[in-house]
Amino acid sequence: MIIGDSLSTGHGTSPADAWPNLVENDPAFQQFQATIVNAAQDGSGYVSVGDDGSTFGSQVDGAVTDSTRLVVFFGSENDMGAAPGETEVAAARAFASVKVRAPHADILVIGPPSYTSTPESERLEIRDQDKAAAQHAGANFVDPIDLGWIMDDAENLIGPDGDHPSAAGQQYLQAKMEALIEPLIQRPQPQ
């Protein structure tokens, strides 16, 4: 289950080019017999309300079921400007909802990326709130800022709007996400 914003919908390219679709249709990934459901909506965040009134929490409530094995949260810079601490509270609520709806699912939380090595303080604050909520929930947290995702090749990986991945950027995210997702879906599920 993919919970996210426009970085996961293919905004700026197409839904077919979006990294979740690329992962699901990768022959190497198909050996896991996993179906990816992409609940991401443009403009969404833990706090930010996006298309169709969507937040990350409402995406969880509308899509995660007891058969969900992995929930991947990705983003969101859309929460920049939220009241101090509000994102952490909303993230904690979304992670708790996953645990109720899919008690055996792994939770993978990926913070918002930056395309520069000097990200805005607001972006770092959102990242820190995401991380704190993930750690408190016992979720796996990955920090694209610390790992330098996209920064070294932003002119090729980010489209003309300066915000959304290009087709090459979606392929880049596909490789990053497969490396994170595959070890989690290969583990046996508790009965």
ChimeraX commands (.cxc) that place a marker at each C-alpha (Angstrom):
marker #1 position 0.00,0.00,0.00 radius 0.5
marker #1 position 1.45,3.35,-1.06 radius 0.5
marker #1 position 0.37,6.37,0.98 radius 0.5
marker #1 position 1.67,9.60,-0.45 radius 0.5
marker #1 position 1.48,12.77,-2.47 radius 0.5
marker #1 position 2.24,13.84,-6.03 radius 0.5
marker #1 position 5.74,12.32,-5.87 radius 0.5
marker #1 position 4.00,8.92,-5.98 radius 0.5
marker #1 position 1.17,9.65,-8.46 radius 0.5
marker #1 position 3.26,10.37,-11.53 radius 0.5
marker #1 position 2.33,14.07,-11.46 radius 0.5
marker #1 position 4.40,15.78,-14.15 radius 0.5
marker #1 position 4.75,12.51,-16.10 radius 0.5
marker #1 position 1.85,10.03,-16.02 radius 0.5
marker #1 position 0.38,7.42,-13.66 radius 0.5
marker #1 position 2.00,4.75,-15.86 radius 0.5
marker #1 position 5.41,6.38,-15.22 radius 0.5
marker #1 position 4.87,6.69,-11.44 radius 0.5
marker #1 position 7.39,4.70,-9.40 radius 0.5
marker #1 position 4.71,2.48,-7.73 radius 0.5
marker #1 position 3.51,1.34,-11.17 radius 0.5
marker #1 position 7.10,0.81,-12.34 radius 0.5
marker #1 position 7.82,-1.33,-9.28 radius 0.5
marker #1 position 4.71,-3.44,-9.70 radius 0.5
marker #1 position 5.42,-4.06,-13.39 radius 0.5
marker #1 position 9.12,-4.82,-12.94 radius 0.5
marker #1 position 9.63,-8.50,-13.83 radius 0.5
marker #1 position 12.15,-8.83,-10.99 radius 0.5
marker #1 position 9.50,-7.61,-8.51 radius 0.5
marker #1 position 6.74,-9.84,-9.87 radius 0.5
marker #1 position 8.43,-12.92,-8.39 radius 0.5
marker #1 position 7.11,-11.75,-5.00 radius 0.5
marker #1 position 3.51,-12.05,-6.20 radius 0.5
marker #1 position 2.69,-8.77,-4.49 radius 0.5
marker #1 position 0.07,-6.30,-5.63 radius 0.5
marker #1 position 0.78,-2.64,-5.11 radius 0.5
marker #1 position -2.18,-0.40,-4.35 radius 0.5
marker #1 position -1.31,3.25,-4.85 radius 0.5
marker #1 position -3.58,5.39,-2.66 radius 0.5
marker #1 position -1.43,8.53,-3.10 radius 0.5
marker #1 position -3.18,11.78,-4.02 radius 0.5
marker #1 position -1.70,15.03,-5.32 radius 0.5
marker #1 position -1.39,17.71,-2.65 radius 0.5
marker #1 position -1.77,15.35,0.32 radius 0.5
marker #1 position 0.31,15.16,3.46 radius 0.5
marker #1 position -0.16,14.05,7.02 radius 0.5
marker #1 position -1.84,17.43,7.61 radius 0.5
marker #1 position -2.16,18.90,4.11 radius 0.5
marker #1 position -5.47,18.15,2.39 radius 0.5
marker #1 position -5.00,17.16,-1.25 radius 0.5
marker #1 position -7.16,15.96,-4.11 radius 0.5
marker #1 position -10.51,14.44,-3.12 radius 0.5
marker #1 position -10.06,15.80,0.43 radius 0.5
marker #1 position -7.24,13.30,0.96 radius 0.5
marker #1 position -4.68,13.24,3.76 radius 0.5
marker #1 position -2.25,10.42,4.50 radius 0.5
marker #1 position -4.58,9.40,7.33 radius 0.5
marker #1 position -7.65,9.27,5.09 radius 0.5
marker #1 position -5.66,7.27,2.53 radius 0.5
marker #1 position -4.91,4.71,5.26 radius 0.5
marker #1 position -8.55,4.64,6.35 radius 0.5
marker #1 position -9.77,4.16,2.78 radius 0.5
marker #1 position -7.26,1.61,1.54 radius 0.5
marker #1 position -5.46,-0.40,4.24 radius 0.5
marker #1 position -7.07,-3.74,5.12 radius 0.5
marker #1 position -6.15,-6.65,7.37 radius 0.5
marker #1 position -4.53,-8.37,4.37 radius 0.5
marker #1 position -2.12,-5.46,3.77 radius 0.5
marker #1 position 1.46,-6.65,4.35 radius 0.5
marker #1 position 3.37,-3.38,3.95 radius 0.5
marker #1 position 2.37,0.28,4.11 radius 0.5
marker #1 position 4.81,2.75,2.56 radius 0.5
marker #1 position 4.38,6.42,3.51 radius 0.5
marker #1 position 6.31,8.83,1.26 radius 0.5
marker #1 position 6.53,12.58,1.94 radius 0.5
marker #1 position 5.31,15.16,2.37 radius 0.5
marker #1 position 6.68,18.59,1.73 radius 0.5
marker #1 position 3.03,19.64,1.45 radius 0.5
marker #1 position 2.99,19.79,5.26 radius 0.5
marker #1 position 5.51,22.64,5.28 radius 0.5
marker #1 position 3.73,25.55,6.95 radius 0.5
marker #1 position 1.67,23.37,9.32 radius 0.5
marker #1 position 1.55,24.45,12.96 radius 0.5
marker #1 position 4.53,23.31,15.08 radius 0.5
marker #1 position 4.12,19.66,16.09 radius 0.5
marker #1 position 0.93,19.20,14.05 radius 0.5
marker #1 position 2.58,16.92,11.49 radius 0.5
marker #1 position 4.02,14.61,14.15 radius 0.5
marker #1 position 0.60,14.22,15.77 radius 0.5
marker #1 position -1.10,13.52,12.42 radius 0.5
marker #1 position 1.64,11.06,11.42 radius 0.5
marker #1 position 1.35,9.22,14.73 radius 0.5
marker #1 position -2.41,8.98,14.19 radius 0.5
marker #1 position -1.93,7.57,10.65 radius 0.5
marker #1 position 0.60,4.97,11.86 radius 0.5
marker #1 position -1.72,3.94,14.72 radius 0.5
marker #1 position -4.55,3.51,12.21 radius 0.5
marker #1 position -2.37,1.13,10.16 radius 0.5
marker #1 position -1.71,-0.95,13.28 radius 0.5
marker #1 position -5.44,-1.25,13.94 radius 0.5
marker #1 position -6.39,-2.04,10.33 radius 0.5
marker #1 position -3.42,-4.29,9.47 radius 0.5
marker #1 position -1.81,-5.46,12.73 radius 0.5
marker #1 position 0.81,-7.61,10.97 radius 0.5
marker #1 position 1.81,-5.07,8.32 radius 0.5
marker #1 position 5.24,-3.49,8.27 radius 0.5
marker #1 position 5.30,0.30,8.11 radius 0.5
marker #1 position 7.97,2.04,6.05 radius 0.5
marker #1 position 8.13,5.82,6.41 radius 0.5
marker #1 position 10.12,7.86,3.91 radius 0.5
marker #1 position 10.54,11.51,4.72 radius 0.5
marker #1 position 10.33,14.33,2.21 radius 0.5
marker #1 position 13.26,14.57,-0.21 radius 0.5
marker #1 position 15.25,17.70,-0.98 radius 0.5
marker #1 position 16.81,18.47,-4.33 radius 0.5
marker #1 position 19.57,20.54,-2.76 radius 0.5
marker #1 position 22.11,19.88,-0.01 radius 0.5
marker #1 position 20.83,22.99,1.80 radius 0.5
marker #1 position 17.13,22.23,2.37 radius 0.5
marker #1 position 14.79,24.77,3.94 radius 0.5
marker #1 position 14.45,24.66,7.73 radius 0.5
marker #1 position 10.72,23.93,7.33 radius 0.5
marker #1 position 11.51,20.84,5.24 radius 0.5
marker #1 position 13.94,19.62,7.90 radius 0.5
marker #1 position 11.32,20.23,10.57 radius 0.5
marker #1 position 8.77,18.10,8.70 radius 0.5
marker #1 position 11.40,15.38,8.24 radius 0.5
marker #1 position 12.17,15.45,11.96 radius 0.5
marker #1 position 8.49,15.21,12.91 radius 0.5
marker #1 position 7.96,12.29,10.50 radius 0.5
marker #1 position 11.00,10.55,11.98 radius 0.5
marker #1 position 9.90,11.07,15.58 radius 0.5
marker #1 position 6.42,9.70,14.90 radius 0.5
marker #1 position 7.85,6.72,12.97 radius 0.5
marker #1 position 10.31,5.86,15.73 radius 0.5
marker #1 position 7.61,6.12,18.37 radius 0.5
marker #1 position 5.41,3.76,16.32 radius 0.5
marker #1 position 8.25,1.27,15.76 radius 0.5
marker #1 position 8.16,1.93,12.00 radius 0.5
marker #1 position 11.17,1.85,9.69 radius 0.5
marker #1 position 12.26,5.42,8.80 radius 0.5
marker #1 position 14.30,6.38,5.74 radius 0.5
marker #1 position 15.64,9.92,5.28 radius 0.5
marker #1 position 16.14,10.87,1.61 radius 0.5
marker #1 position 17.75,14.15,2.69 radius 0.5
marker #1 position 20.43,12.45,4.76 radius 0.5
marker #1 position 20.94,9.83,2.02 radius 0.5
marker #1 position 21.27,12.52,-0.66 radius 0.5
marker #1 position 18.54,11.15,-2.93 radius 0.5
marker #1 position 18.22,13.11,-6.19 radius 0.5
marker #1 position 20.60,15.93,-5.08 radius 0.5
marker #1 position 23.52,14.97,-7.34 radius 0.5
marker #1 position 21.44,14.83,-10.53 radius 0.5
marker #1 position 18.38,17.02,-9.90 radius 0.5
marker #1 position 18.51,18.61,-13.37 radius 0.5
marker #1 position 17.84,15.19,-14.96 radius 0.5
marker #1 position 15.69,13.61,-12.24 radius 0.5
marker #1 position 13.29,16.52,-11.65 radius 0.5
marker #1 position 10.92,17.72,-14.37 radius 0.5
marker #1 position 10.51,21.23,-15.78 radius 0.5
marker #1 position 8.26,22.35,-12.90 radius 0.5
marker #1 position 11.26,22.01,-10.55 radius 0.5
marker #1 position 9.25,19.89,-8.09 radius 0.5
marker #1 position 8.09,16.59,-9.57 radius 0.5
marker #1 position 10.22,13.71,-10.83 radius 0.5
marker #1 position 10.82,13.37,-14.55 radius 0.5
marker #1 position 10.48,9.93,-16.17 radius 0.5
marker #1 position 14.15,9.37,-15.26 radius 0.5
marker #1 position 13.38,10.53,-11.72 radius 0.5
marker #1 position 10.54,8.04,-11.42 radius 0.5
marker #1 position 12.91,5.27,-12.52 radius 0.5
marker #1 position 15.43,6.49,-9.94 radius 0.5
marker #1 position 12.74,6.32,-7.23 radius 0.5
marker #1 position 11.71,2.87,-8.48 radius 0.5
marker #1 position 15.22,1.55,-7.82 radius 0.5
marker #1 position 15.39,3.20,-4.37 radius 0.5
marker #1 position 11.96,1.92,-3.38 radius 0.5
marker #1 position 12.53,-1.63,-4.63 radius 0.5
marker #1 position 15.69,-1.82,-2.51 radius 0.5
marker #1 position 13.64,-0.79,0.54 radius 0.5
marker #1 position 10.46,-2.77,-0.15 radius 0.5
marker #1 position 11.84,-6.14,-1.26 radius 0.5
marker #1 position 13.49,-7.16,2.05 radius 0.5
marker #1 position 10.25,-6.33,3.89 radius 0.5
marker #1 position 7.94,-8.34,1.64 radius 0.5
marker #1 position 10.27,-11.33,1.61 radius 0.5
marker #1 position 9.96,-11.81,5.36 radius 0.5
marker #1 position 7.44,-14.42,6.50 radius 0.5
marker #1 position 4.24,-12.91,7.88 radius 0.5
marker #1 position 3.15,-13.74,11.44 radius 0.5
marker #1 position 0.10,-15.94,11.63 radius 0.5
marker link #1:1,2 radius 0.2
marker link #1:2,3 radius 0.2
marker link #1:3,4 radius 0.2
marker link #1:4,5 radius 0.2
marker link #1:5,6 radius 0.2
marker link #1:6,7 radius 0.2
marker link #1:7,8 radius 0.2
marker link #1:8,9 radius 0.2
marker link #1:9,10 radius 0.2
marker link #1:10,11 radius 0.2
marker link #1:11,12 radius 0.2
marker link #1:12,13 radius 0.2
marker link #1:13,14 radius 0.2
marker link #1:14,15 radius 0.2
marker link #1:15,16 radius 0.2
marker link #1:16,17 radius 0.2
marker link #1:17,18 radius 0.2
marker link #1:18,19 radius 0.2
marker link #1:19,20 radius 0.2
marker link #1:20,21 radius 0.2
marker link #1:21,22 radius 0.2
marker link #1:22,23 radius 0.2
marker link #1:23,24 radius 0.2
marker link #1:24,25 radius 0.2
marker link #1:25,26 radius 0.2
marker link #1:26,27 radius 0.2
marker link #1:27,28 radius 0.2
marker link #1:28,29 radius 0.2
marker link #1:29,30 radius 0.2
marker link #1:30,31 radius 0.2
marker link #1:31,32 radius 0.2
marker link #1:32,33 radius 0.2
marker link #1:33,34 radius 0.2
marker link #1:34,35 radius 0.2
marker link #1:35,36 radius 0.2
marker link #1:36,37 radius 0.2
marker link #1:37,38 radius 0.2
marker link #1:38,39 radius 0.2
marker link #1:39,40 radius 0.2
marker link #1:40,41 radius 0.2
marker link #1:41,42 radius 0.2
marker link #1:42,43 radius 0.2
marker link #1:43,44 radius 0.2
marker link #1:44,45 radius 0.2
marker link #1:45,46 radius 0.2
marker link #1:46,47 radius 0.2
marker link #1:47,48 radius 0.2
marker link #1:48,49 radius 0.2
marker link #1:49,50 radius 0.2
marker link #1:50,51 radius 0.2
marker link #1:51,52 radius 0.2
marker link #1:52,53 radius 0.2
marker link #1:53,54 radius 0.2
marker link #1:54,55 radius 0.2
marker link #1:55,56 radius 0.2
marker link #1:56,57 radius 0.2
marker link #1:57,58 radius 0.2
marker link #1:58,59 radius 0.2
marker link #1:59,60 radius 0.2
marker link #1:60,61 radius 0.2
marker link #1:61,62 radius 0.2
marker link #1:62,63 radius 0.2
marker link #1:63,64 radius 0.2
marker link #1:64,65 radius 0.2
marker link #1:65,66 radius 0.2
marker link #1:66,67 radius 0.2
marker link #1:67,68 radius 0.2
marker link #1:68,69 radius 0.2
marker link #1:69,70 radius 0.2
marker link #1:70,71 radius 0.2
marker link #1:71,72 radius 0.2
marker link #1:72,73 radius 0.2
marker link #1:73,74 radius 0.2
marker link #1:74,75 radius 0.2
marker link #1:75,76 radius 0.2
marker link #1:76,77 radius 0.2
marker link #1:77,78 radius 0.2
marker link #1:78,79 radius 0.2
marker link #1:79,80 radius 0.2
marker link #1:80,81 radius 0.2
marker link #1:81,82 radius 0.2
marker link #1:82,83 radius 0.2
marker link #1:83,84 radius 0.2
marker link #1:84,85 radius 0.2
marker link #1:85,86 radius 0.2
marker link #1:86,87 radius 0.2
marker link #1:87,88 radius 0.2
marker link #1:88,89 radius 0.2
marker link #1:89,90 radius 0.2
marker link #1:90,91 radius 0.2
marker link #1:91,92 radius 0.2
marker link #1:92,93 radius 0.2
marker link #1:93,94 radius 0.2
marker link #1:94,95 radius 0.2
marker link #1:95,96 radius 0.2
marker link #1:96,97 radius 0.2
marker link #1:97,98 radius 0.2
marker link #1:98,99 radius 0.2
marker link #1:99,100 radius 0.2
marker link #1:100,101 radius 0.2
marker link #1:101,102 radius 0.2
marker link #1:102,103 radius 0.2
marker link #1:103,104 radius 0.2
marker link #1:104,105 radius 0.2
marker link #1:105,106 radius 0.2
marker link #1:106,107 radius 0.2
marker link #1:107,108 radius 0.2
marker link #1:108,109 radius 0.2
marker link #1:109,110 radius 0.2
marker link #1:110,111 radius 0.2
marker link #1:111,112 radius 0.2
marker link #1:112,113 radius 0.2
marker link #1:113,114 radius 0.2
marker link #1:114,115 radius 0.2
marker link #1:115,116 radius 0.2
marker link #1:116,117 radius 0.2
marker link #1:117,118 radius 0.2
marker link #1:118,119 radius 0.2
marker link #1:119,120 radius 0.2
marker link #1:120,121 radius 0.2
marker link #1:121,122 radius 0.2
marker link #1:122,123 radius 0.2
marker link #1:123,124 radius 0.2
marker link #1:124,125 radius 0.2
marker link #1:125,126 radius 0.2
marker link #1:126,127 radius 0.2
marker link #1:127,128 radius 0.2
marker link #1:128,129 radius 0.2
marker link #1:129,130 radius 0.2
marker link #1:130,131 radius 0.2
marker link #1:131,132 radius 0.2
marker link #1:132,133 radius 0.2
marker link #1:133,134 radius 0.2
marker link #1:134,135 radius 0.2
marker link #1:135,136 radius 0.2
marker link #1:136,137 radius 0.2
marker link #1:137,138 radius 0.2
marker link #1:138,139 radius 0.2
marker link #1:139,140 radius 0.2
marker link #1:140,141 radius 0.2
marker link #1:141,142 radius 0.2
marker link #1:142,143 radius 0.2
marker link #1:143,144 radius 0.2
marker link #1:144,145 radius 0.2
marker link #1:145,146 radius 0.2
marker link #1:146,147 radius 0.2
marker link #1:147,148 radius 0.2
marker link #1:148,149 radius 0.2
marker link #1:149,150 radius 0.2
marker link #1:150,151 radius 0.2
marker link #1:151,152 radius 0.2
marker link #1:152,153 radius 0.2
marker link #1:153,154 radius 0.2
marker link #1:154,155 radius 0.2
marker link #1:155,156 radius 0.2
marker link #1:156,157 radius 0.2
marker link #1:157,158 radius 0.2
marker link #1:158,159 radius 0.2
marker link #1:159,160 radius 0.2
marker link #1:160,161 radius 0.2
marker link #1:161,162 radius 0.2
marker link #1:162,163 radius 0.2
marker link #1:163,164 radius 0.2
marker link #1:164,165 radius 0.2
marker link #1:165,166 radius 0.2
marker link #1:166,167 radius 0.2
marker link #1:167,168 radius 0.2
marker link #1:168,169 radius 0.2
marker link #1:169,170 radius 0.2
marker link #1:170,171 radius 0.2
marker link #1:171,172 radius 0.2
marker link #1:172,173 radius 0.2
marker link #1:173,174 radius 0.2
marker link #1:174,175 radius 0.2
marker link #1:175,176 radius 0.2
marker link #1:176,177 radius 0.2
marker link #1:177,178 radius 0.2
marker link #1:178,179 radius 0.2
marker link #1:179,180 radius 0.2
marker link #1:180,181 radius 0.2
marker link #1:181,182 radius 0.2
marker link #1:182,183 radius 0.2
marker link #1:183,184 radius 0.2
marker link #1:184,185 radius 0.2
marker link #1:185,186 radius 0.2
marker link #1:186,187 radius 0.2
marker link #1:187,188 radius 0.2
marker link #1:188,189 radius 0.2
marker link #1:189,190 radius 0.2
marker link #1:190,191 radius 0.2
view
